[in-house]
Amino acid sequence: MKIGIIGSGQLGWMMMLESYNLPVDFYMLDNEPGPASYMARKFFTPDKYKEFVDSCDYITYEFEHVDGRTLEYSEKSNKLRPGLKAIEIKRDRSLEKDFLRSINVPEADYEKADNFNEALKIARDKGNAVIKTCAGGYDGKGQFYVHDSDTSKFEGLDVLGRFIVEDFINYESEASIIAVRSESGEFQFFDPSFNYNKNGILIYNIAPFNDKKSEMQEIAKKIMNNLNYIGVMGIEFYIVNNKVLVNEIAPRVHNTGHHTLKGSSISQFQEHIRAISNMNIIMPELYKPSGIVNILGRGIDDVYNEIMKTADDVYWYRKPEIRRKRKMGHVNITGESYNDVNKRVNDVLNILYRGNLDQFI
């Protein structure tokens, strides 16, 4: 069986790494070879997208912002998994929000704006709000926080596009669930994780996080069934006033699921490959509490040995350039209890950032 992955970053790399025991050959398409491309059997550039799709049994993607022609041709060829609708709603926040509203999934109240000035006016009227670009934003990019109707620091900014203006949610916790659905509709999920984000970027997470677990599970199942979804999906939540609100969905393997590489009976990456290729999906079992710390904006050589005194493993993504906010790798951590993992997470954070995280994000 031949599976094509659109994109050659770390998520594609981990899909291949975790599935090399399966009877699958991986082909890859990207603008230029990335960190994962050396593991693929064949590499294609976008001008060869038809040859790429025709050569594969199934096509998946590691990120939403990939070549559109390849996605459309894969869909027409009945090979794209997850399907085009999932990636279309993810590429446009307004479509994502409208979809969630249409199936009665709880989320922050929002309004749409055709330009940035209109978005600022809506935010002022709301008082406390988050302005988000409809297209292109991730890891905190394209987000503008307005508090107490004060938009003065954004006045005069030339920000193009359309926008969603959401009510600002003063949440108690952020959490996520990684779920998987097969073509036949079988549904499984990993134990949810508690996530700590700063400036819109995941810093660390720890599983299991059992508060509102059943609600998150049911919401995930509802979303995936309504999309006729095949594969792994990550869904981020806010927990506020004893309620669960969906923050956003990710129609792919997800950063908040990297803890499954060490703490679970199967990783999110192999589960995804199994689902999209019609292999049986497996009910994940959390062997022990586990989490990750993201390596952001720095190298690892000078602290690797120190980290490995408390961590289980380091995944280094082999990106050619280190820069601020960029995810360069992650550290996997397991422990005998949630508190044990939490302590080890903080130890790794201190080793990596020495109390100066803001300098790296």
N, C-alpha and C positions, 0 to 999 in steps of 0.2 A: 504494500500500500504506500502511496506517495501523498504526503501532506505538504501543502504550500503555506508558508508563513509570510505575510506582508509586513515588512519591517525587520530590521536586523539588530535591534537593541537588546537590552538585558532580559526582557520578558520572553522574547523569542529564544534567546540563549537558554534560559531555564526550562522552557518547554521542551527543547531538544535534550538538554542534559538529563531531565527527569524521565524521559521517554525512550531512551536509547535501548532499553531492554525489550521494547515492544517491536513487533514486526512492521516497522514504519521507516521509510526514507523521507528525509526532510529537504524540501526545496525552499528557496528564499528569494524574495524580491525587495529591492530597495533602490534609492537613488544612487547610493554608493555603498560599498561593503562596510558594515558596521561591526561592532564587537562580536556578534553572533555568527557572522557570515562564514567564518572559517570552519564551522562545524557542519554546515549544510552540504548535502551531496552536490547541489547545483545552485548557482547564484544567477539571478536575472535582474536586469535593469528595467525600469518601467516601459521603455520602448518595446520590450519583448513580452509585454504582459499577456498577450494571447497565447504565446508559446508556453509561458509559465502556467497559466490556468489549464490549458489543454493537456499539459504533462502530469497534472495532479488529479487525485481522486477527490480530495477535499481541500478547501482553502479557508484559512483563518487569518487573524490579524492580531498584532500585539499592541496596537495603539489606534485611536480613532482617526488621527489626522494623517492618513496614508493615501496613496494614489487612488483617485476616484474612478478612473477608467477600469482599473483592475477589479475594484469592488463591484462595479456594475456588470462587467463581463462575467465575473465569478457567480453573481446572482443569477444572471441569465442562463448560465451553464448549470444551475442548480447545485453548485458546489460550495457556496459561501456559508460558513457556520462560525458564529451566529449570523443570522440573516441581515439583509440590508436595512430593514426597518430599525433594528436596534442601534446600528451605527448612525443612521440618519438622525434619530432623536437625540443621540449623544453629541453630535456635531453642532446642534443648535439648542441652547438652553431653553429657549421658548418652547420648542417642540417637546423637549423632555418634561418641562413643567406641565405643559398642556396634557401630555399623555398621562402623567401621574394623576392629574386632576380628573381626567376622563374615566379612570378606573377607581376613583375614590380612595386613593392612597394618601395618607396624611402627609402634608408638607407645609413649609412656610407660605403664608399668603404673599402674593406677588402681583405686580403689574408690568406691562410691557412698555418700552419706550423706543421710538424710532430714531432718536439721536441722544447725544450725551446731555445736552441742555434740558431736554424733556425728562431724562432720567434724574437729573439733579433736582428738578422741580418736584417730581414725585417723591424723591427721598426727603426733601425738606418737609413736604406735607406729612409724610409718615413719622418724621422725627428721628427715629433710629432705623437705619436701613442699610442694606448691602446692594450696591450696584454691580452687576456682573455682565460682562460682554456675552452676547449670545453665541459667538463663535470664537474658538481658539484658546480659551482660558483653561489653564490647569496649573496645579501646584501653586495656587494663590495668584497667578497672573490674571490680569484683567478684572480685578476686584477692587472696589472702592467703598470704604466704610464711612458712613455718615452717622454722627451722634449728635443728639440735641439740635437737629435741623441745621447744623453748621456745615455748609458746603464750601466755605471760603477757600480752603486749600485746593479745591478742585476747579475753582472758577478760572476760565481761560484755557483750560487744558483742551487740546485738540485731539479728542479720542473719537475715532470713527466707528461706525457700525450701529447695530441695534443692541438693546440692553433689556435685561430683566432687573427689576428693582424689588428685592425681597424684604419683608420685615426682618429686622435684626433679632436673632434668637439668642436669648441669654440662657444657654443650655447648662445643665448640670454635668452631662457627660457626652462624649462623642464615642460612637461605636460603629462597628461594621460587621457584616456577615458575608461569607463567601459561600455561594450556593452553586449547584450544578444540576442541569436538566438534560435528559437524553431526548433523542428524536421521538421515542415512544411516550414521552411525558413523565418518565420516572424522575423523581426529585430527591436530591440529597443536599445536606448542608454541613459545613464545618461549624464548630463552636464559635460564637461571636468573640470579637476582641474589643478591648478598650483601646482607644486611639488617642494619642496626644499629638495635636497639630499646633504649629506656630507659623504665622505668616502664610497660612494656607498650605503648608508642607508637613507631611507626616514626619515626626521626629522619632517616635517609638510606638509600639503597641504591645499588648499582653493579652493572651487568651488562657483560660476562658473568662468571658465577661457574661454572667448569667442573668443580669438584670434585663428584663423584657425580652428574654431569649425567644419565647414562643411567639410573641408579637412580631419580632424581626423575621422569624422563620416564615410565618404566614404571609407577611408582606412580600418577602422575596418570592415565594411560590406564586402569589397572585400576579406580580409583575412579569415573571418569566412565562407563566401560562398565557397571559394576554399577548405576549410577543411571539408565542410559539417558539420559544428560545431553545437553542441547542448549544451547550457548552457551559463554561464557568462565567459567573457574573459576580462582581463586587458591588455591594450596596452600603452606602454610608448613612448613618443615622445621627440625629440629635435626640437626647433624652431630656425632656423638660416637663416639669409639673406632672410627673408620673405618666407622661405620654411619649410615644415614639413618633418622630417626624423623619421622613426621608430627606436627606441633604442632596445626594446625587447618586446616580447609578454609573457603573462602568461595565460595558458589555465585553468583558475580557478578564483574563487573570489580572490580579490587582496587588498593589504594594502592601495593602493591609493583610494579604494572605500569604506573605512570605514566611510567616512563622510556621506554616504547615510543612515546610521543607525538613524540619527537625522534630517537631512536636507531635506530628500526626501519623496515622497509619498509611496515608497516601498524601501526596502534595497536591495543591491546587493545579499544578502544571500538568501532571500526569492525568489527573481527573479530567481536565479540559480536553486533552488529546484523546482520551478514551471516549468521551461524550461525542466529539465531532466526527469520530471515525466509526461509530456504531459498535464499539466495544462495550462490554458491560461496565457501568459505573459502580463505584464501591462506596458503601456507607463509611464516611471517615470516622475514625476514632481518635480522640485526643489522648495520646499516651501519657503526657505529663504537661503541666503548665509551661507555656512557651511564649516567646516574643521576639521582636527584632528592634535594633537601633539602626536607623539610616545613617550612612556615611555621606555627609553633605559638604561639598566644597573644599575637600582636603584629600591628601594622599593617606596611605596606610602603612608605608614601610617603617616609619619611625615608631609606631605604636603597636604593630601587629603582635609581637611576642607578649606584650603586656596585656592586650585584649584577650589573647587566647588562654590566659591564666584563669579567666572567669567566664568566657564564652564557649559555645559549642563549635562555631564555625564562622568564617568570614567569606562572603561572596563578593568578589571584586569584579566590576563590570567591564574592565578593560577599555574604558572610554579614553579617547586620545588626548582630551584637554580637561584639566581640572579648573573649575570656575565656581564662583559663589552660587549657592542654591542648587547646584547640579548634584543629582544622586549618583555618586561614584561607586557605591556598593552598599551592602548592609551586613549587619552582624546578627547571627542567630544565637538565641539564649534559651535554655531550658532550666527548670528547677523543680524542687520537690513540692513547692507551693507557689501560689500567686505572689505572696510576699517575698519569697526567695527570688523569683524572677524579677520582681520590681527592684530589689536591692541590686541584683546583677546588672540590670538595665542602667541604673543610676551610676554604678561603677564604670560601665563602658562609656556613658555620656561624659563622665569626668575625664576619662582617659582621652577621649576624642577631642573634646572641646574646652577642657580646663576652665569651665565656668564662663566661657565667652562664645556661646552658641550664636549670638546675634552677629558676630563677625563672619560667620560662615553661611548665613541664610539672609 
